[in-house]
Amino acid sequence: MTRLELLKIVIGRARANGFELRRWYTTRLALPWTNAADALATLEQHRNYYTLLFSHDFAMAFWKPGAEITFQVPAQTFQRRMPDGTIQTIQRKPFIRRSARKDAWRYHLREMALAEEPLRYIRRYLNVEEDLTDEPAAEDNPSARVRKVRSTPHTAALKVSPKSARPLPEDPPAFLRRPYP
């Protein structure tokens, strides 16, 4: 899957949650709006999509407030005064925590800033099977069509399918076709 295809999916999910691409594009980037396809092409060029991914408006729309998130709390070492007056060093192991906060998007922005490739970080929160590549996959390459299927009692081997389980649409998504006010 190319970056442009993944950007379309990511923006589509944010748009479904209330994100307005046209308003953000004209106010934050200060570029004239021609159409959504040109806007996506501009964002993809020279990694301009970082501006979108780290935008607070986009993050609030992509990770809805109140949605449950799972994250890991790192190991901690600190000193504490005990009831008998002695000071001891407490060492806590890392642990997994789940929460449904109103500001979960802030956590994800921090984690995305620490990630090597922010678009790959966001991809983990989408239902997309394909790997992110810079170029479109070759259709004549049979190894690109081999995918692993969850092993069940009936199917425990690799299956070769001519298309992925969820093929990408040929026409542009609905949010790109709608006229903007």
C-alpha positions in Angstrom: 0.0 0.0 0.0 1.4 3.4 -0.9 1.5 6.4 1.3 -1.1 8.2 -0.8 -3.5 5.2 -0.4 -2.9 5.1 3.3 -3.4 8.9 3.6 -6.8 8.5 1.9 -7.9 5.9 4.4 -6.5 7.9 7.4 -8.2 11.1 6.3 -11.4 9.3 5.5 -11.6 7.9 9.1 -10.9 11.4 10.5 -13.5 12.9 8.2 -16.0 10.4 9.4 -15.3 11.6 12.9 -15.8 15.3 12.0 -12.5 16.4 10.6 -12.8 19.0 7.7 -9.9 18.6 5.4 -10.7 21.7 3.3 -10.9 24.0 6.3 -7.7 22.6 7.8 -5.8 22.8 4.5 -6.7 26.4 3.8 -6.1 27.7 7.3 -3.1 25.6 8.4 -1.2 25.4 5.2 -2.4 28.7 3.7 -2.7 27.1 0.3 -5.6 27.7 -2.1 -8.1 24.8 -2.4 -8.6 23.3 -5.8 -9.8 19.8 -5.0 -9.2 17.0 -2.5 -7.0 14.9 -4.9 -4.6 17.9 -5.3 -4.6 18.5 -1.6 -3.6 14.8 -0.9 -0.9 15.0 -3.6 0.5 18.1 -1.9 0.5 16.5 1.5 2.3 13.4 0.2 5.1 15.4 -1.5 8.3 15.7 0.6 6.6 14.3 3.7 4.2 17.2 4.1 1.7 14.8 5.7 3.6 15.3 8.9 1.9 18.6 9.2 -1.5 16.8 9.0 -0.6 13.9 11.3 0.7 16.2 14.1 -2.2 18.6 13.9 -4.3 18.8 17.0 -7.5 19.1 15.0 -6.7 16.0 13.0 -5.6 14.0 16.1 -8.8 14.9 18.0 -10.9 13.7 15.1 -8.9 10.5 14.4 -8.8 9.3 18.0 -12.2 10.2 19.3 -12.5 11.5 22.8 -13.5 8.8 25.2 -12.3 5.9 23.0 -10.5 3.2 25.0 -6.7 3.0 24.5 -4.1 0.6 25.7 -0.6 1.8 26.5 2.4 0.7 28.5 3.6 2.6 31.6 7.4 2.5 31.7 9.5 1.2 34.6 9.9 3.7 37.4 12.5 4.1 40.2 11.9 6.5 43.0 12.6 7.0 46.7 9.9 6.9 49.4 9.8 7.6 53.1 8.5 4.5 54.9 6.3 4.6 58.0 9.3 3.8 60.3 11.2 6.9 58.9 13.7 5.1 56.6 14.0 6.0 53.0 13.8 3.2 50.5 14.2 3.0 46.7 11.1 1.7 45.1 11.4 0.0 41.7 8.2 -0.6 39.7 8.1 -2.9 36.7 6.5 -1.7 33.4 2.8 -2.5 33.1 0.0 -2.2 30.6 -2.8 0.2 31.3 -6.2 0.8 29.6 -8.1 4.0 29.8 -10.9 5.9 28.1 -9.8 9.5 28.4 -11.2 12.6 26.8 -7.6 13.5 25.8 -6.4 10.2 24.4 -5.2 12.0 21.3 -2.5 13.7 23.3 -1.1 10.3 24.3 -1.1 9.2 20.6 0.6 12.4 19.5 3.4 11.8 22.0 3.8 8.2 21.0 3.7 9.2 17.3 6.4 11.8 17.9 8.7 9.1 19.3 8.0 6.6 16.5 10.4 6.4 13.5 7.6 6.7 11.0 4.4 8.4 12.2 2.3 7.0 9.4 3.2 3.5 10.4 2.2 4.3 13.9 -1.2 5.5 12.8 -1.6 2.4 10.5 -1.6 0.2 13.6 -5.0 1.7 14.5 -6.6 0.9 11.2 -8.0 -2.3 9.8 -5.5 -2.5 6.9 -3.7 -5.7 6.2 -1.2 -4.5 3.5 2.2 -3.3 4.4 3.2 0.3 3.7 5.5 0.7 0.7 6.8 3.6 -1.3 5.7 2.2 -4.6 2.6 0.3 -5.7 3.0 -3.5 -5.5 3.6 -5.4 -8.8 0.6 -7.5 -9.8 2.7 -10.1 -11.6 4.8 -10.9 -8.5 3.2 -14.1 -7.0 5.0 -13.6 -3.7 3.1 -10.4 -3.2 -0.2 -12.3 -3.3 0.7 -14.9 -0.7 -0.8 -14.1 2.7 -1.0 -16.0 5.9 -4.4 -17.0 7.2 -5.2 -17.6 10.8 -4.8 -21.2 11.6 -8.0 -23.0 12.4 -8.7 -26.7 12.5 -9.8 -26.6 8.8 -7.2 -24.2 7.4 -3.6 -24.3 8.7 -1.6 -23.4 5.6 -0.8 -20.5 3.4 -3.4 -19.4 0.9 -2.7 -17.7 -2.4 -5.4 -15.3 -3.5 -5.5 -13.2 -6.6 -6.7 -10.2 -4.6 -6.4 -9.3 -0.9 -9.3 -10.1 1.3 -10.4 -6.5 1.3 -9.5 -5.0 -2.1 -9.0 -1.2 -2.4 -11.7 0.6 -4.4 -10.8 1.7 -7.9 -12.7 5.0 -7.8 -11.9 7.7 -5.3 -13.5 7.5 -1.8 -16.8 9.3 -1.2 -15.2 12.0 0.9 -13.2 13.0 -2.1 -16.1 13.0 -4.5 -18.4 15.2 -2.5 -18.5 18.9 -3.4 -17.1 21.1 -0.7 -19.0 24.3 0.3 
